[in-house]
Amino acid sequence: MKTLKIGEKVIYPNQGLGVVEAIHEEAYNGERFTVYNLRIIANNTLVTLPSASAIEIGIRRPMTEDSIRKIFQFMGDGDVDVSTDWKGRYKEHLNLMKSGTLLDMATVLKSLYYLSLQKPLSFREKKMMEKAKELIVSEVSEAVASPCAKIEEKLLGTLSRSFKTAKSHVAA
């Protein structure tokens, strides 16, 4: 990633959309570093981040409209791979969420949504599903300049249509 600019919007993995508020130099142990101040929009948190860590952490620019179209196609294709082992599934989903890519978050949302049609989710999985949905909605909303409520409705509608037949497999 090239250097960021003040006012530029970025995605901070597992935190969501942020804005670069300031860029300045700081000294540490006799060395000078460029540091970014990012404001996370969802919770108004200010994050100070050395520029050298930005790539390592996974800071990226929001997705393009073409990439978002592909995400909605992925969400609507009906194919899902869900592990029955709760601990393994949770760990895998946690790692996907940490990656910060829209596709990984969509994978988590899609599998947990499908699983929620089969049985009640655990508290942790419900929270993770909501977080994945929130992160996807905020990024897509920003990229296509559309209200979050409209994007959430489209996203949930896509998932619902994708798994229409799954509802008949729900154990009583």
C-alpha positions in Angstrom: 0.0 0.0 0.0 1.3 3.4 -0.9 1.4 6.0 1.8 -1.9 7.3 3.1 -3.2 10.8 3.0 -5.1 12.9 5.5 -8.8 12.5 5.0 -8.4 9.2 3.2 -10.8 6.4 4.2 -9.3 3.0 5.0 -10.5 -0.4 6.4 -8.9 -1.5 9.7 -9.3 -5.3 10.1 -12.0 -6.3 12.6 -12.6 -2.6 13.4 -14.1 -1.3 10.2 -14.1 1.9 8.3 -11.7 4.6 9.5 -10.4 8.0 8.3 -6.8 9.2 8.4 -7.0 12.3 10.7 -3.3 13.1 11.0 0.1 12.0 9.8 3.2 13.0 11.8 6.7 12.0 12.8 7.6 10.5 16.2 10.9 9.6 17.7 11.4 6.3 19.5 14.8 5.0 20.7 16.6 7.6 18.5 14.7 6.6 15.3 12.1 8.6 13.6 8.8 7.0 12.4 5.9 8.1 10.4 2.7 7.6 12.4 -1.0 7.6 11.2 -3.8 8.7 13.4 -6.9 6.8 12.3 -10.4 7.6 13.5 -12.6 4.4 13.5 -16.0 5.7 12.4 -18.2 3.0 14.1 -17.1 3.8 17.7 -15.2 7.1 17.2 -12.0 5.6 18.5 -8.6 7.2 17.7 -5.9 4.7 16.7 -2.2 5.6 16.5 -0.4 3.4 14.1 3.2 3.4 12.8 3.1 3.4 9.0 5.4 0.4 8.9 2.8 -1.6 10.7 -0.1 -0.6 8.4 0.6 -3.4 5.9 1.3 -6.0 8.6 -2.0 -5.2 10.3 -3.9 -5.3 7.1 -4.9 -1.7 6.7 -6.4 -1.4 3.2 -8.5 0.9 1.1 -12.3 0.1 0.8 -13.3 -2.3 -1.9 -14.4 -1.2 -5.4 -18.0 -1.6 -6.7 -16.9 -4.5 -8.9 -15.4 -6.4 -6.0 -18.5 -5.8 -4.0 -20.7 -7.2 -6.8 -18.5 -10.4 -6.6 -19.1 -10.6 -2.8 -22.9 -10.4 -3.3 -22.6 -13.2 -5.9 -20.6 -15.3 -3.4 -23.2 -14.6 -0.7 -26.0 -15.7 -3.0 -24.6 -18.9 -4.4 -26.0 -21.2 -1.7 -22.7 -23.1 -1.2 -21.5 -23.2 2.4 -19.0 -25.2 4.3 -19.8 -25.4 8.0 -17.7 -27.4 10.5 -19.7 -29.2 13.2 -16.9 -28.8 15.7 -17.7 -25.6 17.6 -14.2 -24.8 18.9 -12.6 -25.4 15.5 -15.3 -23.4 13.7 -15.0 -20.5 16.1 -11.2 -20.4 15.8 -11.4 -20.5 12.0 -14.0 -17.7 11.9 -11.9 -15.6 14.3 -8.9 -15.9 12.0 -11.0 -15.0 9.0 -12.3 -11.9 10.9 -8.8 -10.9 11.8 -7.7 -11.0 8.1 -9.9 -8.0 7.4 -10.7 -8.9 3.8 -14.3 -8.5 2.7 -14.4 -12.1 1.3 -13.3 -13.6 4.6 -15.9 -11.6 6.6 -18.5 -12.6 4.0 -17.5 -16.3 4.5 -18.0 -15.9 8.3 -21.4 -14.2 7.9 -22.6 -16.7 5.3 -21.6 -19.8 7.3 -23.0 -18.4 10.6 -26.2 -17.2 8.9 -26.7 -20.7 7.5 -25.9 -22.3 10.8 -28.4 -20.0 12.5 -31.1 -21.5 10.2 -30.2 -25.0 11.5 -29.9 -24.3 15.2 -29.6 -21.4 17.7 -26.1 -19.9 17.7 -24.0 -19.6 20.8 -23.6 -16.1 22.3 -20.1 -15.8 20.8 -21.2 -16.8 17.4 -24.2 -14.5 17.4 -21.8 -11.6 18.3 -19.4 -12.6 15.6 -22.2 -12.9 13.0 -23.4 -9.4 13.9 -19.8 -8.0 13.8 -19.2 -9.5 10.4 -22.5 -8.1 9.1 -21.7 -4.7 10.6 -18.3 -4.6 9.0 -19.5 -5.7 5.6 -22.5 -3.3 5.6 -20.3 -0.3 6.6 -17.7 -0.9 3.9 -20.2 -1.6 1.2 -22.2 1.4 2.2 -19.1 3.6 1.9 -18.0 2.1 -1.4 -21.4 2.5 -3.2 -22.5 5.6 -1.3 -25.8 4.1 -0.1 -27.3 4.1 3.4 -26.3 1.3 5.7 -30.0 0.2 6.2 -30.4 -0.3 2.5 -27.2 -2.3 2.2 -28.1 -4.5 5.3 -31.6 -5.2 3.8 -30.0 -6.2 0.4 -27.4 -8.4 2.2 -29.9 -10.2 4.4 -32.2 -10.6 1.4 -29.4 -12.2 -0.6 -28.6 -14.6 2.2 -32.2 -15.5 2.8 -32.8 -16.3 -0.9 -29.6 -18.2 -1.0 -30.7 -20.6 1.8 -34.4 -20.8 1.1 -34.2 -24.6 1.0 -32.1 -24.7 4.2 -35.1 -23.8 6.3 -36.6 -27.2 5.5 -33.6 -28.9 7.1 -33.9 -27.2 10.5 -34.0 -29.8 13.3 -37.0 -29.4 15.6 
